Amino acid sequence: MRILVAWDNPAEAELLSLFLASGENEAFIGMNSAEVLARAAEGAWDVLLLAATFPATADEGFVFFEKMQRDFPEVPVVLACRQSEMLHLPRFLTHGLRFYIVRDERGDFVFLVLSSLESSLAAVRAEESRKLADKLREEMDGVRRLQESIIPKGLVAPQGYRVAARYEPAQMTVIGGQPVIMAGGDYYDLFCPDAHTLIIILGDAAGHGLKACMSIMTMHTLIRMFSNDQFRDTSKLVHEVNERLCENSIVQSGGGFITLFYAAIDTAKHTMTWSSAGHPLAILQDLGNGAIQHIGTDDDVGLPLGISSGMDYASNTVELPPASRILLYTDGLTDAFPQGQTNFTAFGVKGIEGVLGERRDAAPDEALASLFKASEAFTGGSGRHDDTSAVIMDRRAGG
């Protein structure tokens, strides 16, 4: 700790020097305003110990206090005043003073000065950390709102289908004693480019914060630039998006990438054509008997977007039988785990399958709510460590 002292008593100044300049601490004790101000301007000081009557009277002490407040606002001031000088204390307090100690006539206060300064400095740093946390929380909330602005609202499913989608940001980080809602890179989109096609997109940009958000918004803009007839060819569309993202500086900076599951549902033929760029595969459930199957294999999953140009992506088609359910999700759902556990166990695909089995009779939005609730409960209250998105689409019986 670097301690600057403005003192009014030469005898006490020598004793203060012995006590304050101990260990790794550094202290300078000045007896006049000019030398204290000169030293203050030379470097960063952690705290100023100021005698109320420095250099000679309380009025001079107050003038010096105000100058230090103006010229060096980052240096907290601890005022030292005698019992007889306490009547001047309110004047300092009403002008920004936060800390003070009482000087006794015998000088015993010297033995407590260092601990008082350390406590005052700790309080100032705690307040600075809280303000920084509040600012960080405000900025992150702004990024999160930007991210959520591209997530569709009021989904309307094609005839014969029911659709529900949900996004939740990560909430596991604690700054300043409060949970922080993290801005992340999850994204979903659902739209109908024509009367018999439903497009479902799930994306997940690496990392959190503004970069992940801007990466997702870039991809969202690219996809929406394609013409209607291009949306059905999933492999070609994902290839084209990858080519453009590999040229994008936002995605490329810091080794960024995006995983993507892109599906085109033919609502007349009841088929789903899909391509995956490093994204978890979809799950198909028979709502009659509850049987679950995972669509595709790892060989059908291509490299995430934005890593390498010239990549080809497989296109696969699966039939959607009556009374069936499709689940698409990001890894925030499966990767949920209790914070601080020694044996790593995540909610995983088994957790998803368990909930789908229990809730196969529930409507898509209710089943989705149960999935998110079960995943969060699995963390034991510590929250999911990644933002999470999921889409459930049901083909109704007879539809």
C-alpha positions in Angstrom: 0.0 0.0 0.0 1.3 3.5 -1.0 0.4 6.0 1.7 0.6 9.7 1.3 0.5 11.6 4.6 -0.1 15.4 5.1 0.7 16.0 8.8 0.9 19.0 11.2 3.1 17.6 14.0 6.8 16.8 13.4 7.2 14.5 16.4 4.2 12.4 15.4 5.3 12.4 11.8 8.5 10.5 12.7 6.5 7.9 14.7 4.0 7.6 11.8 6.8 7.0 9.4 8.0 4.0 11.5 4.6 2.4 11.7 3.3 3.1 8.1 6.4 2.2 6.1 6.5 -1.4 7.3 6.5 -4.6 5.3 5.6 -3.9 1.7 4.0 -0.5 2.5 5.5 2.7 1.2 4.8 6.0 3.0 5.7 9.7 2.4 5.0 12.2 5.1 4.9 15.9 4.2 4.7 18.8 6.5 3.6 21.5 4.0 1.1 21.7 1.2 3.7 22.2 -1.6 5.7 19.0 -1.0 2.6 16.9 -0.5 1.0 18.1 -3.7 4.3 17.6 -5.5 4.5 14.0 -4.3 0.9 13.4 -5.1 1.5 14.4 -8.7 4.5 12.0 -9.0 2.6 8.7 -8.9 -0.4 6.7 -7.9 -1.1 6.7 -4.2 -3.6 4.3 -2.5 -4.7 6.6 0.3 -4.1 10.0 1.8 -3.9 10.4 5.6 -4.7 14.1 6.3 -4.5 15.9 9.6 -7.5 18.1 10.0 -5.3 21.1 10.8 -2.8 20.6 8.0 -0.6 22.5 7.7 -1.7 24.6 10.7 -5.4 25.4 11.0 -8.7 23.6 10.3 -9.5 26.1 7.6 -6.3 25.4 5.8 -6.9 21.7 6.2 -10.3 22.0 4.5 -8.9 24.0 1.6 -6.2 21.4 1.1 -8.8 18.6 1.3 -10.9 20.2 -1.4 -7.9 20.7 -3.6 -7.0 17.0 -3.3 -10.6 16.1 -4.1 -10.4 18.1 -7.3 -6.9 17.2 -8.5 -6.7 13.6 -7.3 -10.3 12.3 -7.0 -9.1 8.7 -7.2 -7.1 8.9 -3.9 -9.4 8.3 -0.9 -8.9 10.6 2.1 -8.8 9.5 5.7 -9.0 12.5 8.0 -7.3 12.6 11.4 -8.8 15.0 13.9 -8.5 15.6 17.6 -11.5 15.6 20.0 -11.3 19.4 20.1 -11.5 19.5 16.3 -14.6 17.4 15.9 -16.8 20.4 15.4 -15.1 20.9 12.0 -15.8 17.3 10.9 -19.3 17.9 9.4 -17.8 20.4 7.0 -15.6 17.7 5.6 -18.3 15.0 5.6 -20.7 17.2 3.6 -18.1 17.7 1.0 -17.2 14.0 0.3 -15.2 12.8 3.2 -16.0 9.1 4.0 -13.4 8.0 6.6 -11.8 9.6 9.7 -9.9 8.6 12.8 -9.7 10.3 16.2 -6.3 11.6 17.4 -5.8 11.2 21.2 -3.5 13.5 23.0 -1.1 10.8 24.0 -0.6 9.7 20.4 -1.9 6.1 20.9 -3.9 6.4 17.7 -0.6 5.9 15.8 -0.8 2.2 16.6 -4.2 1.9 14.9 -3.6 4.1 11.9 -2.3 1.4 9.6 -5.3 -1.0 10.2 -7.6 2.0 9.8 -6.1 2.9 6.5 -6.2 -0.7 5.3 -9.9 -0.9 6.2 -10.7 2.4 4.5 -8.9 1.3 1.3 -10.7 -2.1 1.4 -14.1 -0.3 1.6 -13.2 2.0 -1.3 -12.1 -0.9 -3.5 -15.2 -2.9 -2.6 -17.3 0.2 -3.7 -15.4 0.5 -6.9 -15.9 -3.2 -7.6 -19.6 -2.8 -7.1 -19.8 0.1 -9.4 -17.8 -1.7 -12.0 -20.0 -4.8 -11.6 -23.1 -2.6 -12.1 -21.6 -1.0 -15.2 -20.7 -4.4 -16.6 -24.1 -5.8 -15.8 -25.7 -2.8 -17.6 -23.5 -3.3 -20.7 -24.1 -7.1 -20.8 -27.8 -6.5 -20.5 -27.7 -4.2 -23.5 -25.9 -6.9 -25.5 -28.4 -9.5 -24.4 -31.3 -7.3 -25.5 -29.6 -6.8 -28.9 -29.3 -10.6 -29.2 -32.9 -11.2 -28.2 -34.1 -8.6 -30.7 -33.6 -11.1 -33.6 -35.3 -14.0 -31.9 -38.8 -14.4 -33.4 -41.9 -13.8 -31.3 -45.4 -15.1 -31.8 -44.7 -18.3 -33.7 -47.4 -19.4 -36.0 -47.2 -23.1 -37.0 -48.3 -24.5 -40.4 -51.6 -26.4 -40.5 -51.2 -29.9 -38.9 -48.2 -28.8 -36.8 -47.5 -27.3 -33.4 -44.3 -25.4 -32.6 -42.7 -24.0 -29.5 -39.3 -22.3 -29.0 -37.5 -21.0 -26.0 -34.3 -19.1 -25.2 -32.7 -18.5 -21.8 -29.4 -16.8 -21.2 -26.8 -18.2 -18.8 -27.1 -17.0 -15.2 -24.3 -18.7 -13.4 -21.7 -15.9 -13.1 -21.8 -13.8 -9.9 -20.3 -10.3 -9.8 -20.7 -7.9 -6.9 -22.7 -10.5 -5.0 -25.5 -10.7 -7.6 -26.2 -13.1 -10.4 -25.3 -11.8 -13.9 -27.5 -12.7 -16.9 -24.9 -13.4 -19.5 -25.2 -12.3 -23.1 -24.4 -15.3 -25.3 -24.3 -16.6 -28.8 -27.4 -18.7 -29.0 -29.9 -18.1 -31.7 -33.0 -19.6 -33.3 -35.2 -18.6 -36.1 -38.4 -20.0 -37.6 -40.2 -18.8 -40.7 -42.1 -20.0 -43.8 -40.6 -18.9 -47.1 -43.6 -20.4 -48.9 -46.9 -22.1 -48.3 -45.4 -25.6 -47.8 -42.0 -25.0 -46.2 -41.1 -24.3 -42.6 -37.5 -23.3 -41.9 -36.0 -24.0 -38.4 -32.6 -22.7 -37.5 -30.6 -23.2 -34.3 -27.2 -21.5 -34.0 -24.6 -21.2 -31.3 -21.6 -18.8 -31.6 -18.5 -19.6 -29.5 -18.1 -17.6 -26.3 -20.3 -14.9 -24.7 -20.7 -11.1 -24.9 -20.7 -8.7 -27.8 -18.6 -10.7 -30.2 -20.8 -13.8 -29.9 -23.9 -11.7 -30.3 -22.5 -9.9 -33.4 -21.4 -13.2 -34.9 -25.0 -14.5 -34.6 -26.5 -11.3 -36.0 -24.2 -11.5 -39.0 -25.3 -15.1 -39.7 -28.9 -14.2 -39.2 -28.6 -11.4 -41.8 -26.8 -13.6 -44.3 -29.4 -16.3 -44.1 -32.3 -13.9 -44.5 -30.6 -12.5 -47.7 -31.3 -15.8 -49.6 -34.2 -16.0 -52.0 -37.2 -18.3 -51.2 -36.2 -21.2 -53.5 -32.8 -21.4 -52.0 -34.0 -22.2 -48.5 -34.9 -25.8 -49.3 -31.4 -26.9 -50.3 -30.0 -27.2 -46.9 -26.5 -28.4 -47.8 -26.0 -25.6 -50.4 -27.3 -22.9 -48.1 -25.1 -24.0 -45.2 -22.1 -24.1 -47.5 -22.8 -20.6 -48.8 -23.2 -19.2 -45.3 -19.9 -20.8 -44.2 -18.1 -19.3 -47.2 -19.3 -15.8 -46.3 -18.6 -16.2 -42.5 -15.1 -17.3 -43.3 -14.6 -13.9 -44.9 -16.2 -12.0 -42.0 -13.8 -10.2 -39.6 -16.2 -10.3 -36.7 -16.6 -14.1 -36.7 -12.9 -14.7 -37.6 -11.4 -12.5 -34.8 -10.1 -14.6 -31.9 -10.8 -17.9 -33.6 -14.5 -17.6 -33.5 -17.0 -20.1 -35.0 -20.7 -20.9 -35.1 -22.4 -24.3 -34.9 -25.6 -24.5 -36.9 -28.5 -26.9 -37.4 -30.6 -26.0 -40.4 -33.8 -27.8 -41.2 -36.4 -27.3 -44.0 -39.7 -29.0 -43.3 -41.9 -29.9 -46.2 -45.4 -29.6 -44.6 -47.1 -31.2 -47.6 -44.9 -34.3 -47.8 -44.2 -34.3 -44.0 -40.4 -34.6 -44.4 -37.5 -32.8 -42.8 -34.4 -32.1 -44.8 -31.5 -31.0 -42.6 -27.8 -30.2 -42.4 -25.6 -29.8 -39.4 -22.4 -27.7 -39.0 -21.0 -29.0 -35.8 -24.3 -28.8 -34.0 -26.1 -31.5 -31.8 -28.3 -33.7 -33.9 -32.1 -33.6 -33.6 -34.2 -36.0 -31.7 -37.4 -37.6 -33.1 -40.0 -39.0 -30.7 -43.0 -41.2 -31.4 -45.7 -39.6 -29.3 -47.8 -42.8 -29.4 -45.4 -45.2 -27.7 -42.7 -42.7 -26.6 -39.9 -44.3 -28.6 -37.0 -41.9 -29.2 -34.4 -42.0 -32.0 -31.5 -39.6 -32.8 -31.6 -38.4 -36.4 -28.4 -39.0 -38.2 -24.9 -39.9 -37.0 -21.7 -38.1 -36.2 -20.6 -38.7 -39.8 -23.5 -36.4 -40.9 -22.2 -33.5 -38.9 -19.9 -31.1 -40.7 -17.3 -28.6 -39.4 -18.7 -25.5 -37.5 -19.1 -22.4 -39.6 -16.4 -19.8 -39.9 -13.4 -22.2 -39.5 -12.5 -23.3 -43.0 -13.8 -22.3 -46.4 -14.6 -24.8 -49.2 -16.4 -27.2 -46.8 -19.2 -29.4 -48.1 -22.1 -30.3 -45.8 -24.3 -33.4 -46.0 -28.0 -33.1 -46.6 -30.3 -35.7 -45.0 -34.0 -36.2 -45.1 -36.2 -37.9 -42.6 -40.0 -38.6 -42.6 -42.1 -37.1 -39.9 -44.9 -39.6 -39.1 -48.2 -38.6 -37.6 -48.1 -38.0 -33.9 -44.4 -37.4 -33.8 -42.2 -34.8 -32.1 -38.9 -33.2 -33.2 -36.6 -31.6 -30.7 -33.7 -29.3 -31.7 -31.5 -27.8 -29.0 -28.1 -26.1 -28.2 -25.6 -27.7 -25.9 -26.5 -25.4 -23.1 -29.3 -27.8 -22.3 -27.2 -31.0 -22.2 -24.0 -29.4 -20.7 -25.8 -28.2 -17.5 -24.0 -29.5 -14.4 -23.8 -28.7 -10.6 -21.0 -26.1 -10.0 -18.2 -27.3 -7.8 -18.8 -31.1 -8.3 -15.7 -33.3 -8.3 -17.0 -36.0 -10.6 -18.2 -34.3 -13.8 -21.7 -35.4 -14.7 -23.9 -33.3 -17.1 -27.6 -33.3 -17.6 -26.9 -34.8 -21.0 -28.9 -36.5 -23.7 -30.2 -39.0 -21.1 -31.7 -36.1 -19.1 -33.5 -34.9 -22.3 -34.8 -38.4 -23.1 -36.1 -38.8 -19.6 -38.1 -35.6 -19.7 -39.4 -36.3 -23.2 -40.6 -39.7 -22.1 -42.4 -38.3 -19.1 -44.0 -35.4 -21.0 -44.9 -36.9 -24.4 -48.6 -36.1 -23.7 -47.8 -32.5 -23.0 -48.2 -29.6 -25.5 -44.9 -28.5 -27.1 -44.6 -25.3 -24.9 -45.3 -27.3 -21.7 -42.8 -30.1 -22.7 -40.2 -27.4 -23.4 -40.8 -25.7 -20.1 -40.2 -29.0 -18.4 -36.9 -29.6 -20.2 -35.6 -26.2 -19.1 -36.8 -26.7 -15.6 -35.3 -30.1 -15.3 -31.9 -29.0 -16.8 -31.7 -26.1 -14.4 -32.7 -28.2 -11.4 -29.9 -30.6 -12.3 -27.4 -27.8 -11.5 -28.5 -27.7 -7.9 -29.2 -24.0 -8.0 -25.9 -22.9 -9.6 -27.6 -22.3 -13.0 -26.7 -23.4 -16.5 -23.2 -22.4 -17.5 -24.2 -21.6 -21.1 -27.1 -19.9 -22.8 -29.7 -22.4 -24.0 -32.1 -22.6 -26.9 -34.5 -25.3 -28.0 -37.3 -25.8 -30.5 -40.0 -28.5 -30.3 -42.2 -29.2 -33.3 -45.1 -31.7 -33.2 -46.8 -33.2 -36.2 -50.3 -33.8 -35.0 -52.0 -37.2 -35.3 -53.9 -37.3 -38.5 -52.1 -34.1 -39.7 
